[in-house]
């Protein structure tokens, strides 16, 4: 296997007790992206948000920033 693909599975939950959830999540994703780019790795990020608050659409937020077709 010449180009293995790495899957980063990230379990996250915004329990609304910490207002910096999106900042911390964004920082973690950016740092992982820099690592992957630096080492020319093929990867995917799988974000699992369990029991999300209904008034905070994380998918739409992340889709606008990180997802590429």
C-alpha positions as a Markdown table, in Angstrom:
| # | Residue | x | y | z |
|---|---|---|---|---|
| 1 | Unk | 0.0 | 0.0 | 0.0 |
| 2 | Unk | 1.8 | 3.1 | -1.2 |
| 3 | Unk | -0.6 | 5.8 | -0.1 |
| 4 | Unk | -2.5 | 4.7 | 3.0 |
| 5 | Unk | -5.5 | 6.7 | 4.0 |
| 6 | Unk | -5.8 | 7.8 | 7.6 |
| 7 | Unk | -9.2 | 8.3 | 9.2 |
| 8 | Unk | -9.3 | 10.7 | 12.1 |
| 9 | Unk | -12.5 | 10.0 | 14.0 |
| 10 | Unk | -13.4 | 12.8 | 16.3 |
| 11 | Unk | -16.2 | 12.5 | 18.9 |
| 12 | Unk | -17.4 | 15.8 | 20.1 |
| 13 | Unk | -20.3 | 17.3 | 22.1 |
| 14 | Unk | -21.2 | 20.8 | 22.7 |
| 15 | Unk | -22.7 | 20.6 | 26.1 |
| 16 | Unk | -23.2 | 24.4 | 26.2 |
| 17 | Unk | -21.1 | 24.6 | 29.4 |
| 18 | Unk | -18.1 | 26.0 | 27.6 |
| 19 | Unk | -18.5 | 28.8 | 25.1 |
| 20 | Unk | -15.2 | 28.0 | 23.4 |
| 21 | Unk | -16.3 | 24.6 | 21.9 |
| 22 | Unk | -16.3 | 25.9 | 18.3 |
| 23 | Unk | -13.0 | 27.6 | 18.8 |
| 24 | Unk | -11.3 | 24.5 | 20.3 |
| 25 | Unk | -12.8 | 22.3 | 17.5 |
| 26 | Unk | -11.7 | 24.7 | 14.8 |
| 27 | Unk | -8.2 | 24.8 | 16.3 |
| 28 | Unk | -7.9 | 21.1 | 16.5 |
| 29 | Unk | -9.1 | 20.6 | 12.9 |
| 30 | Unk | -6.6 | 23.3 | 11.6 |
| 31 | Unk | -3.7 | 21.7 | 13.5 |
| 32 | Unk | -4.5 | 18.3 | 12.1 |
| 33 | Unk | -4.8 | 19.7 | 8.6 |
| 34 | Unk | -1.4 | 21.3 | 8.9 |
| 35 | Unk | 0.1 | 18.0 | 10.1 |
| 36 | Unk | -1.5 | 16.1 | 7.2 |
| 37 | Unk | -0.4 | 18.7 | 4.6 |
| 38 | Unk | 3.2 | 18.8 | 6.0 |
| 39 | Unk | 3.6 | 15.1 | 5.7 |
| 40 | Unk | 1.6 | 14.7 | 2.4 |
| 41 | Unk | -0.9 | 12.3 | 3.9 |
| 42 | Unk | -4.2 | 11.2 | 2.5 |
| 43 | Unk | -6.8 | 11.4 | 5.1 |
| 44 | Unk | -10.4 | 12.1 | 6.1 |
| 45 | Unk | -11.9 | 13.7 | 9.2 |
| 46 | Unk | -15.0 | 12.0 | 10.6 |
| 47 | Unk | -16.7 | 14.2 | 13.1 |
| 48 | Unk | -19.3 | 12.5 | 15.3 |
| 49 | Unk | -21.4 | 15.0 | 17.3 |
| 50 | Unk | -23.5 | 13.1 | 19.8 |
| 51 | Unk | -26.7 | 14.6 | 21.3 |
| 52 | Unk | -26.2 | 18.0 | 19.6 |
| 53 | Unk | -28.2 | 21.0 | 20.8 |
| 54 | Unk | -31.0 | 21.6 | 18.4 |
| 55 | Unk | -30.3 | 25.4 | 18.1 |
| 56 | Unk | -26.7 | 25.0 | 17.1 |
| 57 | Unk | -26.3 | 23.6 | 13.5 |
| 58 | Unk | -22.6 | 22.5 | 13.7 |
| 59 | Unk | -22.9 | 20.7 | 10.3 |
| 60 | Unk | -23.8 | 23.9 | 8.5 |
| 61 | Unk | -21.1 | 25.8 | 10.3 |
| 62 | Unk | -18.3 | 23.3 | 9.4 |
| 63 | Unk | -19.6 | 22.7 | 5.9 |
| 64 | Unk | -19.1 | 26.3 | 5.1 |
| 65 | Unk | -15.5 | 26.4 | 6.4 |
| 66 | Unk | -13.9 | 23.0 | 5.8 |
| 67 | Unk | -15.7 | 20.8 | 3.4 |
| 68 | Unk | -14.6 | 20.6 | -0.2 |
| 69 | Unk | -16.3 | 18.8 | -3.0 |
